[in-house]
Amino acid sequence: TADVYEGAPSTVTAYLSVISKGSAAFVLMAILIKVFAPMVEQWQEVLYWVIIASITIANLFALRQQNLKRLMAFSSISQAGYIMLGVISGSAQGMTSLVYYVLIYMFANLAVFTVITIVALRAGKFTLEDYNGLYTTNPKLAFLMTLALFSLAGIPPFAGFFSKFFIFAAAFEGGFHLLVFIALINTIISLYYYLKIVKAMYI
């Protein structure tokens, strides 16, 4: 994913990160709940470990990235894990939370890639250092990027906080208490690399 994000044009990367993920999540949920309903315990167990691996490994790799497209690639893997919390709950609340989460994620991610594309057109690169002092040269872009990153990170009172809250609540109601706790820990880890970009723009 990181190699594809880095190699593809930013517009293609934005499309890949949003549309494919959203549609795949909806299709997977429909198949698991409607077709494989009798095997719910089996697929929930598989998803349980896939979610933990996706969120944790992606966040750890994202911490090391200096290239913003690669950072957003690992962020998108992590976000896919959060989206799957709605699927694993197997409930109407989970489905509703998943739809809301994907919508908020779509707008936030497209905003991030809009800024990445504009900055790359000027700098010709996608490194974190290109964002140093962006607030002084282009405050509107810096503000848009900040709103989008805060939403992706799930910081209140932004829409991303409510999307994460609803999807965590759905998984918690489904009895996946430890999984929700691990996801919360990973949300704190993700704050570091999202705020690293904000720090570069303002400080």
Secondary structure, DSSP 8 states (H G I E B T S, - for coil): -HHHHHHS-HHHHHHIIIIIHHHHHHHHHHIIIIISGGGHHHHHHHHHHHHHHHHHHHHHHHTT--BHHHHHHHHHHHHHHHHHHHHHH-SHHHHHHHHHHHHHHHHHHHHHHHHHHHHHHHHS--BGGGGTTHHHH-HHHHHHHHHHHHHHHT-TTSHHHHHHHHHHHHHHHTT-HHHHHHHHHHHHHHHHHHHHHHHHHH-
